[in-house]
Structure formats: C-alpha cells, structure tokens
Amino acid sequence: MKRSVKDYLVISLKGIAMGAADVVPGVSGGTIAFIVGIYEELLDSIKSINISSLKLLFTGKIAAFWKAINANFLIALVTGIAISIFSLAKAITYLLDTHPILVWAFFFGLVLASTWIVSKDIKKWNWKTILSFIVGAIVAFYITVATPAETPNSLWFIFLCGAIAICAMILPGISGSFILLLLGKYSYIMESVKNLDLIVIIVFGIGAIVGIASFSRILSFTLRNFYDVTVAVLAGFMLGSLNKVWPWKETTETFIDSHGIVKPLTEVNIWPDTLVWESIGLAIAGFAIVYFLEKLSNKENKEKA
C-alpha cells in the first residue's frame, strides 16, 4: 500500500491515541486501533515478523525485509505510541490521582461508544455470536473484579508481565495497564517509565515483543476464519470492562507506593454521589470523540477504496 507523508502522520496520531489509552488501567489501545480502522493491518504487520522475514534481514536484503513487515506503518504507529506513553504518563497518572471521577467518566464514554461501534461490525447475530458476546462480557467483568496480587520485582517477572500485558493491550476492551494492576506491577512500571529505569523498560519491552509476536498470530487467525464470533467476543470484553471504568467508587483496601503515598488497591462501585453533571458531560464528550474517529476512519477507507 502506497502512502504519503500525511498518511504516516495520521497513523502516528492514531498511535498517540492508542498510547494514551494504554496508560490508563481500564482502557485498551486495541479498542482505539479497532475504531480507527488499523486493527487488522496492525495484527498482520506484527505477524509478518517471522523466520522468513528475519532471513531477509540477516542475508542483507534490507529493502525486502522492510517491505515484508510493513515497517513504515509499524514505525509510524510505534513512534506515536511511544510519544504518548512517555509524554502523557505523568499527566494521566496525576489526573487519576487528583480528578479520578472526571477522568473515569470520560473513559466510560469512550468504552461505551467503542462497544457500540465494534458490535456494529458483526455481520450476522445468531446463537454463536450472542453466546460469544456474553462469554466475553463475563470474562472481562471477572477480570475487573479480580484482586490485585503481590508479586516480585525480579526481572524474569517483569519480562512475563510485558508478555502478558501486551496481549491485553491489543485486545479491544481489555486494558494492558489493568492487567499490570492485577499482576501488582502497574505502579512499578509507571514509575520506571517516569524515572527512565532503562533496565526495567528494556526487559519489559523484550517481554512485550515476545508476547505480541506469539499472540498476534492467534488473533489474526481467528479474525480471518471466525470473524463474527471473534468480534462478538471483543465487543463483550468492552461491555464487561465498563465495570472497571465506572467513575464512582469506594476504596475497600489500600497500599503504600514507593513514595510512601497511600493509594487504592481494591474498590467497589457505588451510586453517583458527586460531580454528576460534570461527569455526564465528559462521558458524552468521550462518546462523541469515538463516534467522530469512527466516522473519520470510514471516510478514509471509502476514499482509498
């Protein structure tokens, strides 16, 4: 596919949106990739990094390798994701600490709209897709109510966290950040990013590369052969994850982070009791942004067709 510089800038902007989503526990970068129309290309590009393409690289056929893995697309996207994660990590964690209800309300609107838009992609609703949707919702809901674990800071476990979290990051509806929270490593990884702890970042990154190279093949296969069922599961994941991004919560258990600050460990949802209208406004704004992105993506696809 021939693309202009403008096209790659747009891809980087989509990467920035994906990175911003992945920073927040409860929102998935895979959701953003799906609604902006690059999900299947992303999976195919990742899957193309295999023994055959690596042989091209190691035999000096750089141009052929570059084309085989769709490298221009991957570099533009990953650049956007990296810019977003490193620039927004502090801002988003600060906002989550200082204005949690408003931030979660905004992301509740994002996820709700994403559920609707992804479910529209299912061509035929039948007992298989309905059951898949329900199973996806139940699994995601269970993940959101699971209790975060106490885990080691050893490099082998950081590698494992990277491999598991990246799989969630490319699944619409399941947040890689929230998986890190369940593994007890969200704050640890975020602190490492903010403090540029290169050893932790590199080990986590290697784990992510191994994880995504394996999982993308499975997901790509199911999308090609069982599209409606797979999309139904993904839409169910999104619906079930709404439990996590419900804005009003009550802390039932806390922990002390590396700076001695008390933070919530487990929470339960409660009825809206404060900032109700502001939260509704932000949820509508989040919904509108996803709707706009989806319409923009559809327009781009029609122009290329």
C-alpha positions, 0 to 999 in steps of 0.5 A: 500500500502506497502512502504519503507523508500525511498518511504516516502522520495520521497513523502516528496520531492514531498511535498517540491515541492508542498510547494514551489509552494504554496508560490508563488501567481500564482502557485498551489501545486495541479498542482505539486501533479497532475504531480507527480502522488499523486493527487488522493491518496492525495484527498482520504487520506484527505477524509478518515478523517471522523466520522468513522475514528475519532471513531477509534481514540477516542475508542483507536484503534490507529493502525486502525485509522492510517491505515484508513487515510493513515497517513504515506503518509499524514505525509510524504507529510505534513512534506515536505510541511511544510519544504518548506513553512517555509524554502523557504518563505523568499527566494521566497518572496525576489526573487519576490521582487528583480528578479520578471521577472526571477522568473515569467518566470520560473513559466510560464514554469512550468504552461505551461508544467503542462497544457500540461501534465494534458490535456494529461490525458483526455481520450476522447475530445468531446463537454463536455470536450472542453466546460469544458476546456474553462469554466475553462480557463475563470474562472481562467483568471477572477480570475487573473484579479480580484482586490485585496480587503481590508479586516480585520485582525480579526481572524474569517477572517483569519480562512475563508481565510485558508478555502478558500485558501486551496481549491485553493491550491489543485486545479491544476492551481489555486494558494492558495497564489493568492487567499490570494492576492485577499482576501488582506491577502497574505502579512499578512500571509507571514509575520506571517509565517516569524515572527512565529505569532503562533496565526495567523498560528494556526487559519489559519491552523484550517481554512485550515483543515476545508476547505480541509476536506469539499472540498476534498470530492467534488473533489474526487467525481467528479474525480471518476464519471466525470473524463474527464470533471473534468480534462478538467476543471483543465487543463483550470484553468492552461491555464487561470492562465498563465495570472497571471504568465506572467513575464512582467508587469506594476504596475497600483496601489500600497500599503504600507506593514507593513514595510512601503515598497511600493509594487504592488497591481494591474498590467497589462501585457505588451510586453517583454521589458527586460531580454528576453533571460534570461527569455526564458531560465528559462521558458524552464528550468521550462518546462523541470523540469515538463516534467522530474517529469512527466516522473519520476512519470510514471516510478514509477507507471509502476514499482509498477504496 
